[in-house]
Amino acid sequence: MKYSTSKVTPVGRQVSKALMFAAALGTLAIMSAPIDAQTLPDYKLHPGDKLIVGVYDDPKLLPQEMTVSPDGKISYPLVGVLMVGGKTVEQITLEMESRLKKYISDPIASVIVTEVKGNVVYVIGQVLKPGQLIMNPTMNVLQALSMAGGGNPYAKLDGIIVIRNAPGGQRVLPFKYGQVSAGKDLAQNVDLESGDVVVVP
């Protein structure tokens, strides 16, 4: 009785490598509990955010977990130091692939956001739990007030402001809780941006 033997074709090897790479990324991603930023392609990274970075089909460039440094940078083999703060996952992936082309033919980079610890806002003043809030990955003013425990008995809820850093200097966005809670002028309930400060007088 003859047993047939099958050869592993180049295509088969490529599929196998792809599956191994996907499995490695998947394992790290599950262990790190990826967050909703993955579903928001426009999410921009901040210092403190955690990532999984890898390159397909290169055993020397396995997926690595890393944290965006305070100056907004990461470092990866062959890529070197890369500024990622203020950039989307797509922008970072394209820049990595551009640098890797010097060493690898048709590189395929992968960047997964696992934690958004650098994506923070602050609620201060007359609230029950003032302090820093992590946005995961988005939050509006009402949600921030709720997470801060709401106003205390001394709070002037119609005098709330949001202080936002802008290229031309700081902007002040008014927020009148009474109007918004009554369903009026809901445009005041803006989505917060990283670094915003909600002040409850």
Secondary structure, 3 states (H helix, E strand, C coil): CCCCCCCCCHHHHHHHHHHHHHHHHHHHHHHHCCCHHHHCCCCCCCCCCEEEEEECCCCCCCCEEEECCCCCEEEECCCEEEECCCCCHHHHHHHHHHHHCCCCCCCCEEEEEEECCCCEEEEEECECCCEEEECCCCCEHHHHHHHCCCECCCCCHHHEEEEEEECCEEEEEEECHHHHHCCCCHHHCCECCCCCEEEEC
